[in-house]
Amino acid sequence: MKPVRTRFAPSPTGYLHIGGARTALFSWAYARRHGGQFILRIEDTDVARSTPEAVQAILDGMAWLGLTHDEGPFYQMQRMDRYKEMIAKMLADGSAYYCYTSRDELDALRAEQEARKEKPRYDGRWRPEAGKTLPEPPAGQSPVVRFKNPKGGVVAWDDAVKGRIEISNDELDDLIIARADGTPTYNFCVCVDDWDMGITHVIRGDDHVNNTPRQINILQALGAEVPIYAHLSMILGDDGTKLSKRHGAVSVTQYDDDGFLTEAVINYLARLGWSHGDDEVFSRQQFVEWFDLDHITASAAQFNTEKLLWLNQQYMKQTPPDELATEVAKRLAARGVDTGNGPSLAQAVALYVDRCNTLNTLADAVEVFYTTVTPNPELLAQHLSNEARPALVDFAAGIASVAWETPAINALIKETVTKHGLKMPKLAMPLRVILTGQAQTPSVDAVITLIGREGVLAALSRNS
């Protein structure tokens, strides 16, 4: 068998979004699973819309996801000579021809066909045929080049996701493969690239299904081997509608900004339209070992923000606290928060990680250990009752000399509430609000231990 060679070929007209990232992941994983090669190709022939910024956004997204390519990136605009060489070859062997039909003529043809309720299509007026006499080329008009699509029969392929697909050649007109200015068109460039790069498996979105029969015909005309095609179903938003910015169709790097771990996003993408039994949480390596095309569903996948958040939380819990602390430190530094003056950030992260589902919410939670907290007056009034004030005074006195360890602090809290005839929340809740500004925290004795004696006394002095 030929070595597996897959490719990811985005157009640099925007950022790398979830749909493109899933395509890249599946293409990368299939190559890795089979010991093959993964090629990155930038399809930048749409000069009007392609930008260097979009190219960089794609490269940044791929880098963040850890989807390393073995060859490339190749840029189509740097391969123009090769495309023109192959167009000249096709003109010479008769599989392509010059067409001088003007824009006005095409518009008139379309109007006539629509009036007859026919599918608009080029009528082959400049197509060379046996016994057919072509008109003289109009003076001063540059022609396009059209592919001489086969007549009759069908184009068929066994799609690795969708199964057998057959399209009648009579449904396909003669595609323009080079514009009047000589620049080749998308479908032609793709064919030459896939052939030259030895692509064995084309894994891409099902919005390309209509391109596939045209590309198969062009590849066969070139004498190239046709790859195996696997067309991935579309991804819907949480509400079942087409994915949009409000539910996931944002730049992949936005997930980094929003506090998601790379491995959680990879795991989530893997489950968008593919499954391995009931497994939900699995490593990148496991995914590569398990991945195949047989278990990709042909039905649309649905993006679920809550599921992604849950998965991210599972990965955060599995991540060593010092690694999480490194990521949280970046976020706090961006806010101007100095984590050098306070407790160990790894310890703070470990205390709060079970309560947070993104790095950003984790940073929000632990920021209180490195800033001067000013509780919301209404929240403080809600929890700081008159009966709790004497208990807080006694607790502050005890804190000044207690052994600084969680069991001793816990014992002091219990002694204080017992002495004042209070239930635990009557003291614990105002302590939480005074020390962190939050009504919900991990065990208050653990929070106190982490803040440190001086910080606790200072906060009690300011607010009780």
Salt bridges, closest charged atoms under 4 A:
GLU43 OE2 - ARG41 NH2 3.01
ASP46 OD2 - ARG49 NH1 3.40
ASP70 OD2 - ARG32 NH1 2.93
GLU71 OE1 - ARG5 NH2 2.89
GLU85 OE2 - ARG82 NH1 3.29
ASP93 OD2 - LYS89 NZ 3.59
ASP107 OD1 - ARG103 NH1 3.81
GLU114 OE2 - ARG110 NH1 3.73
GLU118 OE2 - ARG116 NE 3.03
ASP123 OD2 - ARG125 NH2 2.92
GLU129 OE2 - ARG127 NE 2.71
GLU129 OE2 - LYS151 NZ 3.20
ASP158 OD1 - ARG164 NH1 3.26
ASP159 OD2 - HIS231 ND1 2.51
GLU166 OE2 - ARG164 NE 3.42
GLU171 OE1 - LYS119 NZ 3.49
ASP173 OD1 - ARG214 NH2 3.10
ASP174 OD1 - ARG127 NH1 2.91
ASP193 OD2 - ARG41 NE 3.40
ASP193 OD1 - ARG79 NE 2.70
ASP194 OD2 - ARG7 NH2 3.00
ASP194 OD1 - ARG41 NH1 2.95
ASP196 OD2 - ARG79 NH2 2.85
ASP196 OD2 - ARG82 NE 2.79
ASP206 OD2 - LYS162 NZ 3.39
GLU225 OE1 - LYS2 NZ 3.57
ASP239 OD2 - ARG246 NH2 2.78
ASP239 OD1 - HIS247 NE2 3.18
ASP256 OD1 - ARG331 NH2 3.46
GLU263 OE2 - ARG284 NH2 2.64
ASP279 OD2 - HIS276 ND1 2.86
GLU280 OE2 - ARG271 NH2 3.25
GLU280 OE1 - LYS307 NZ 2.99
ASP292 OD2 - HIS295 ND1 3.10
GLU327 OE2 - LYS330 NZ 3.17
GLU327 OE1 - ARG331 NH1 3.50
ASP364 OD1 - ARG335 NH2 2.73
GLU367 OE1 - ARG335 NH1 2.74
GLU387 OE2 - LYS426 NZ 3.38
ASP394 OD2 - LYS419 NZ 2.73
ASP394 OD2 - HIS420 NE2 2.74
